[in-house]
Structures are given as structure tokens and as C-alpha cells.
Amino acid sequence: MSRAKFFEIETSRLRLRRFKDEDLNNFYKYRSNPDVAIYQGWEKYTVEQATDFIEKQKCAVMNIPDSWVQVAIENKKSGELIGDIGVHTLTESNQVEIGFTLEPEFQNKGYATEALKALLAYLFNELNKEQISATAIEQNTSSIKLIKKLGFKQVGTIENSYFKGRYITDIIFELSKNEWNDLGDE
């Protein structure tokens, strides 16, 4: 497996790309919002955490086993960051896990669907991944709806997972390359 050169993907409304310094204000705005952090594995960010995160992501390399890379989601019309998608290359390098975060004012407008469809196509077709997984907390119904809309199938649950001071149920979803290709035929 080779390290993947960082990519840039354009859709009708979005650009998926590497993070840059100019993203700091918008990144901090949504990552410090407790309503955004509620279902995420992180607590709301400080300015220092946001700055450090962007510095690391500016030079992150995709496709290294057991590493996370965040992909910036830019609104092409404004040129501003509106969210990000995490890509975790698993130790089994033909598999990745994804997670996503979107600025609240851009939620429920099709931006996450558009960004994730473009990224899934890249992961399956360019990086030749065989399987992609995603996990969502049972109460995160919007994310679960989106994950299913993209063709992911529920493959399991993790009951009584301790998360931010309480016990929750994680729902695990997977999508194979063959399933993705079949969706394109519909």
C-alpha cells in the first residue's frame, strides 16, 4: 500500500481539500459549538486545539495504516470551510472508517450527502478500498439517516459503551465496494 497524495475533489457546490490556515475561524466556530460536539468523540475545542489540529492536518498523509486524516469541506460559492470528514485508514489497509462534522447552518441541506458521495467514490475508485465503515450513536438519528441513504448497512451494535459520562449504544455500519458499485447501477 502506498501513501496517497492529498487530493482535491470538486462537486457542484463543494470542494474537498486539505486544511489551510484560513480555515481556523470557521473550524473553531463549529468545533467549539457544544451542539456540534454532542455526538462526537471530542469535547468542544479551544482556539489552541483548533490551531494545533489545523497545523497537523495541513501536512497529514492519507492511506497510512491506523491513522486519521481530516478532509476539509469548502463551500465553493463562499470559499469558506463548512465542515470536515475524518478518514481512518485501518490496520487492514483496504478498509477505512469515516466520520463527518458539518457547521449547523449547513446541515439538512444536502451538503453532507454531496461531500460523502464524492469522498466514497474517491476511496473506492482511486484508493481501491474494499470496505468503508461508519459508527453513530443511537440518538444521532440525522447521521444514521444519512449513512443509510448512502447505502451503508447496519452490521452490529455496541451496547453500554461509555461516552461522555453516560452509557450509550453505538451502531456500526459498513459499505463494500461491490455494494457501492451496485448503487451506481440503480
Buried (B, 14 or more C-beta within 10 A) or exposed (E): EEEBEBBEBEBEBBBBBBBEEEBBEBBBBBBBBEEBBEBBEEEBBEEEBBBEBBEEBBEBEBBBEEBBBBBBBBBEEEEEBBBBBBBBBBEEBEBBBBBBBBBEEBBEEEBBEBBBBBBBEBBBEEBEBBBBBBBBBBEBEEBBEBBEEBBBEEEEEEEEBEBEEEEBBBBBBBBBBEBBEEEEEE
